Amino acid sequence: NAAVKKSPPSAKKAAADRKAGAPSKKAVATKKAATAPVQPRRPSVGPYAKEAKFLEEQRELLLEERAIYRGQALDLRAEADSLALEREPGDVQFDEESGEGGTVTVDRERNLALSAQASAAVEEIDDALRKIERKSYGGCERCHQAIPKARLRALPFARLCVACKSGGLSRR
């Protein structure tokens, strides 16, 4: 039987393993590679990097605006409270400008309303920051289309695209 080719011992072992149902080394290596968690590579340039940079800029802008609105809300509330303390219960001011008193009350109510508006803006900013964390920032809440970046730069806590916003009165 000189015509019969001798196969190397490793080939004989691999053939015997296949008959026995054992996976080959190549199959084991492929299976390990397939089951290992694959981490998506984000290039340092390109659309992923640009998007990440835009989101980071928006996050910083939102944090700055949050600090401003929060400060305004606290200052206006404190001013309204001080106006209430200055005035005695039942006190009515009579002066030439306002007729029958109430300028202190009007000023206090105005400050409270502006404080509430600033607090509402803080809540909207907090919502936008949560959306950045959940990776859902920049989508219109009505039509689910992307809000243009120019609008988000101008109003970083916008909830609606321009088309939906101009279609009727609603929140930002």
C-alpha positions in Angstrom: 0.0 0.0 0.0 2.6 2.5 -1.0 0.0 4.3 -3.1 -1.9 5.3 0.0 -0.8 8.7 1.2 0.0 9.0 4.8 -1.6 11.9 6.5 0.1 13.7 9.3 -0.9 12.7 12.8 -2.7 16.0 13.5 -4.9 15.4 10.5 -5.7 11.9 11.7 -6.6 13.3 15.1 -8.8 16.1 13.7 -10.6 13.5 11.5 -11.1 11.3 14.5 -12.4 14.2 16.6 -14.9 15.2 13.9 -16.2 11.6 13.8 -16.5 11.7 17.6 -18.4 15.0 17.4 -15.7 17.2 19.0 -15.4 20.7 17.4 -12.1 21.6 15.6 -9.7 24.1 17.0 -10.8 26.5 14.3 -14.4 26.1 15.3 -13.6 26.7 19.0 -11.7 29.8 18.2 -14.5 31.1 16.0 -17.1 30.3 18.6 -15.2 32.2 21.3 -14.8 35.2 19.1 -18.6 35.1 18.3 -19.6 35.0 22.0 -17.2 37.6 23.2 -19.0 41.0 23.8 -18.2 43.3 21.0 -17.6 46.9 21.9 -18.4 49.3 19.1 -15.5 51.3 18.1 -16.1 55.0 17.9 -13.6 56.7 15.7 -12.0 59.9 16.9 -13.1 61.6 13.7 -16.3 61.4 11.7 -20.0 61.6 12.5 -19.7 59.8 15.9 -17.1 62.3 17.1 -19.0 65.3 15.8 -22.2 64.1 17.4 -20.4 63.4 20.7 -18.8 66.9 20.6 -22.2 68.5 19.8 -23.9 66.7 22.7 -21.1 67.7 25.1 -21.4 71.3 24.0 -25.2 71.2 24.5 -24.7 69.6 27.9 -22.4 72.4 29.0 -24.7 75.1 27.6 -27.7 73.5 29.4 -25.8 73.4 32.7 -24.9 77.1 32.3 -28.5 78.1 31.5 -29.7 76.0 34.4 -27.5 77.9 36.8 -28.7 81.2 35.5 -32.4 80.3 35.6 -32.0 78.7 39.0 -30.4 81.8 40.4 -33.1 84.0 38.9 -35.8 81.8 40.4 -34.2 81.9 43.9 -33.6 85.7 43.7 -37.1 86.5 42.6 -38.6 84.3 45.2 -36.5 85.9 47.9 -37.5 89.3 46.7 -41.2 88.4 46.8 -40.8 87.0 50.3 -39.0 90.2 51.5 -41.8 92.3 50.0 -44.4 90.3 51.9 -42.4 90.7 55.2 -42.0 94.5 54.7 -45.8 94.9 54.6 -48.0 94.7 57.6 -51.2 92.6 57.3 -54.0 94.9 56.4 -51.7 97.7 55.3 -52.9 99.6 52.2 -50.8 102.1 50.5 -52.4 105.3 49.1 -50.2 107.3 46.8 -50.6 109.5 43.7 -49.3 106.9 41.2 -51.4 103.9 42.0 -54.6 105.2 43.4 -55.7 102.7 46.0 -52.6 100.9 47.2 -51.3 97.6 46.0 -48.0 98.3 44.3 -46.2 96.0 46.8 -48.7 93.3 46.1 -48.4 93.7 42.3 -44.6 93.6 42.6 -44.7 90.5 44.7 -47.1 88.7 42.4 -45.0 89.6 39.4 -41.8 88.3 41.2 -43.6 85.1 42.1 -44.8 84.6 38.5 -41.3 85.2 37.1 -39.8 82.9 39.7 -42.3 80.2 38.6 -41.3 80.7 35.0 -37.6 80.4 35.8 -38.3 77.2 37.8 -40.3 75.8 34.9 -37.3 76.5 32.6 -35.0 74.7 35.1 -37.3 71.6 34.9 -37.2 71.7 31.1 -33.4 71.9 31.2 -33.3 69.0 33.6 -35.4 67.0 31.2 -33.1 67.9 28.3 -30.1 66.8 30.3 -31.8 63.4 31.0 -32.5 63.1 27.3 -28.8 63.5 26.6 -28.0 60.8 29.1 -30.6 58.5 27.6 -29.3 59.3 24.1 -32.8 60.6 23.0 -31.8 64.3 22.8 -32.8 66.3 19.8 -36.0 64.6 18.7 -39.3 66.4 18.2 -41.8 65.2 20.8 -44.7 65.6 18.3 -43.4 64.4 14.8 -40.3 62.4 16.1 -38.1 64.0 13.5 -34.7 65.4 14.4 -34.8 69.0 15.6 -32.3 71.1 13.6 -29.0 71.8 15.4 -29.4 75.5 14.8 -32.6 75.5 16.8 -31.0 73.4 19.6 -28.1 75.8 19.7 -30.5 78.7 20.1 -32.9 77.0 22.5 -31.1 73.9 23.9 -34.1 72.7 25.8 -36.4 72.8 22.7 -39.0 70.0 22.7 -40.4 70.6 19.2 -39.1 71.3 15.8 -39.9 74.6 14.1 -42.7 73.1 12.0 -44.5 71.6 15.0 -43.9 74.6 17.1 -45.4 77.0 14.6 -48.4 74.7 14.1 -49.9 75.8 17.3 -49.4 77.0 20.8 -47.6 74.6 23.0 -44.6 74.2 25.3 -41.1 74.9 23.9 
